[in-house]
Amino acid sequence: MSHPFYPTGTPRFNHVAMSLPADLLNQENRTDVCRFFHEVLGFEEMEVMTEDRHRLILSCVHWDQFIFLIAE
């Protein structure tokens, strides 16, 4: 079964890293960031890796493909 966001096949990448202001990684703003990435790209938060105001990791279809957001 194909992923609803990627009907032509699973995208292939290892990881992407980006830095954000720490305030965007607090609990309230992190919810908005997660909602955006989920609604637009189908990404899911890897909650066990989240560290408030420091780190947020979002997986793409599979755990080994992810976006790493870290406080600058």
C-alpha positions in Angstrom: 0.0 0.0 0.0 1.4 3.4 -0.9 1.7 6.3 1.5 -1.1 8.8 1.1 1.4 11.7 0.7 3.7 9.8 -1.7 1.5 7.7 -4.1 4.3 7.2 -6.6 6.6 5.7 -4.0 8.5 6.4 -0.8 10.9 9.3 -1.1 14.6 8.3 -0.5 16.9 10.4 1.7 18.8 9.8 4.9 18.3 12.9 6.8 18.0 16.7 6.6 19.2 19.0 9.4 18.0 22.5 10.0 18.4 25.0 12.9 15.6 27.0 14.4 15.3 29.6 17.2 14.9 27.7 20.5 11.5 29.4 21.0 10.1 27.6 18.0 11.0 24.3 19.7 9.1 24.9 22.9 6.0 22.8 23.6 3.4 25.3 22.1 5.3 26.1 18.9 6.5 22.6 18.4 2.9 21.5 18.1 2.4 24.0 15.3 5.6 22.8 13.6 4.6 19.2 13.8 1.1 20.0 12.5 2.6 21.8 9.5 5.0 19.0 8.6 2.3 16.4 9.1 -0.4 18.1 7.1 1.9 19.2 4.2 4.4 16.3 4.0 2.9 13.5 6.1 5.9 13.5 8.6 5.5 12.2 12.1 7.2 13.4 15.3 9.7 10.9 16.8 8.5 11.8 20.4 11.2 9.8 22.2 13.8 12.0 20.5 12.2 15.3 21.3 13.9 17.6 23.8 12.0 20.7 24.7 13.6 23.9 23.2 16.5 21.9 21.9 15.6 19.2 19.4 12.7 17.9 17.3 13.0 15.0 14.9 10.3 14.2 12.3 10.3 10.9 10.4 9.2 10.5 6.8 7.4 7.2 6.2 10.1 5.2 8.0 12.3 5.9 11.1 15.5 6.0 9.1 14.4 8.9 7.0 14.1 12.0 9.1 14.3 15.8 9.5 16.4 16.9 12.4 15.4 20.3 13.8 17.8 21.7 16.4 17.9 25.0 18.3 20.5 27.4 17.0 
